[in-house]
Each structure stands twice: as structure tokens, then as C-alpha cells.
Amino acid sequence: MSLSEFFNMGGYAVFVWSSYGLTLVVLVINWLLPYQQHKKTLRKLKRQLRQDKQIDDTST
């Protein structure tokens, strides 16, 4: 079995490699979107904490 035969996949290369590509895209999206949401939530919580601390400092 040569390397070109491997990449040709018996004539089904278009289907096989596009399936791998689509799977990779879905996996990246499944990692990226929650990661971005997590960072956004942390920024929001830090901002709220700073605002709460400022309110506490001014009220005392």
C-alpha cells in the first residue's frame, strides 16, 4: 500500500477526508464556544465584584 493509495482511500477520498474535516470543525467549535463564554462570564463577574467593592467602600 503506497501513500497515494492511502490518501485516495479506494476512490472514496472526497467523502472520507471531508468527513474528517467536518468532524474537526465541529470539535473545534464545541471547544471554542464554551471557552469564549467562560471567559466572558469571568470578565462579567470580575466587573461586578469591582463594582460591589466600590459600593461597599463608598457606603462606609
N, C-alpha and C positions, 0 to 999 in steps of 0.2 A: 504494500500500500504506500503510495507516494503522497507527498504533501499536497500536491494539486488534487489528487483523488479525495483526500480528506476534506479539503475546502470545497470541493464540488458536491460532496455528500450524495453521490449517486444520482445527480441530476436534480436533487431537491434543495440545493444550496440556498436559493432565494427564500424558500419557506423556512428552512432551519435557521439561517442567520438573521432573518427578520424577526423570527420568534425570540431568539436570544436578545436581539436589540430592543425589542418591545419590552421584554421582561426586565432588562437592565434599566430602561427608562422608568418603568413602574416602581422598581425597587428604589431608585434614586428619589423619585417623587415621594414615596412612602417614608423616606428618611428625612427629606428636606423640609416638607411642610410642617410636620410636628416640631422639628428643630427650630424653625423660624418662629412658630407660635410660642414655643417655650421661651426663646429669647425676648419676644415681645411682652410676654406675661411677666418675666423677671424685671424688665425695664419699667413696666407699669407699677409693679409692686414697690420697687425702689423709689419711684417718684412719689407714690402715695405715702411711703414711710417718711421721706424727707418732708413732705407737706404736713403730715401729722406731727412730726417733731417740731417744725416751725410753729405750728399752732400751740403746742404744749409750751414752748419757750416763751411765746408772747402772752400767754394767759397766766403765767406765774409771776 
